Amino acid sequence: VKNRTYIKELSEHVGKEVTLAGWMHKLRNLGKVAFLVLRDKTGTVQCVLDAERIDVVKDLQVESVLKITGQVVKTPKGDAYEIQATNVEVISPVNEMIPVEVNKDEIDAHIDTVIDHRPVTLRHPKQQAIFRVQAGILHAFRNSMIKHGFMEYRSPVLMGAPSESGASVFEVNYYDGKAYLAQSPQVYKQIMVGVFEKVFTITPVFRAEKHNTTRHLMEITQMDGEMGFIESYEEVLEVVESVVRDIFSYLEENHKTDLELWDAGLPKLPEGEFPRVKVKEALRIIEERTGKTVQRPELDLDPEDEREIAKWALEKYNSDFLWLLNFKKDKNFYTWNDKENPDESLSYDLECRGLEWLSGTHRIHNYEILFQRMKDQGLSLEHYEHYLEAFKYGIPSEAGFSLGLERMTQQIFGLKNIREATLFPSDLGRIAGQRITGKSTDLEE
Ligand code: AMO
């Protein structure tokens, strides 16, 4: 549209004629005069239509796409702007009733209906806000990682072998054989440390989860970093804390209105470093606080434990964030166990308000040890030739992390279900948002 003005810019055009374009958000037709609310990507504005202009829109449904020319005037109260329309053109008429209303303060529908009609429900201003903020997270993460000296690379998603454990991998046909969808960029980010020392990537990954819960999806976006020449994993924790602070500052500066729409106060950052507690100690604290015996076969927390220890961190450190350190030994094939505490591994999770946002470990960089470990775990080593070659020819001591974009978005808005923070979620009942015939979308705890 030539010489188009965006709704957010109207204050610069008071008294002048502008051309707007967007969707018919609402129409209140009083016969001689009609009030049409037009919406573009920057906001909404009321347009006043006379009889001649009403004729153009009166039989249309909401979400029709229009081009409206008119004069910008201040509303009687003086706190907003209105358009006295002189011309209305229809770019795309809508003749069918919308399946879910998107012009009320809230969408009055179950999450399943919201996802069923994603192309339309996304247009609701509160839904838009979630995904504008998500884009802001990605932007700020990338900028912050670059600022911290990390180089971005693209990680393959189609792999010759499972990238994490074999249990949750999706197999796909690959000509006469099989390929696997990446569960993480783990193998490749480690190889890249052998060249660029500090790398990051933002990538879709796939997990064949067996359960439908409010915090698991089958396709997610991981934001990963990997850092060479570290002496202890604390160096990674410091980077992560700084990156999280950068992301929050960016959101505060650029997405205030989006966050306010949801009354979403960002999770509370502590004054200094984020509280840190070993898993073993966390279990002891939980026992002390609840009076219940917490007997876990391995050093790990269940969702209820996570919520309890989050309360402790908030009370004691006034922080929504908490590091859990040193999970069970032999966590995966690439992680060092702790020499001083053989039942622990050099691993860490960043928890926010009782939900795991991020997880990472100090990697085994010694070729012989890694080779033996992979052999012992029964991995088919012929699929890991590149990985092993990198270590054979020198990888510095290193550690890294992976931050889940959807969980981060979910928690920032305080959403109950991770699907609300995902454009086109895949789960047991859906692929990329669309239902799989005959499958249920019901959730488990
Ligand atoms: P992990 O498997 O813990 O670690 O994943 C890292 C982060 O990714 C997110 N996440 C998920 N979010 C929603 N649904 C899922 N099914 C799901 N699976 C993972 C979480 C989690 O904290 N390679 C290691 C990381 C590393 O050591 O660098 C890994 O993938 O936010």
Boltz pocket constraint, residues with backbone or C-beta under 6 A from the ligand:
constraints:
  - pocket:
      binder: B
      contacts: [[A, 164], [A, 183], [A, 184], [A, 185], [A, 186], [A, 207], [A, 209], [A, 215], [A, 216], [A, 217], [A, 218], [A, 220], [A, 222], [A, 224], [A, 225], [A, 356], [A, 357], [A, 358], [A, 359], [A, 360], [A, 361], [A, 400], [A, 401], [A, 402], [A, 403], [A, 404], [A, 405], [A, 406], [A, 407]]
      max_distance: 6.0
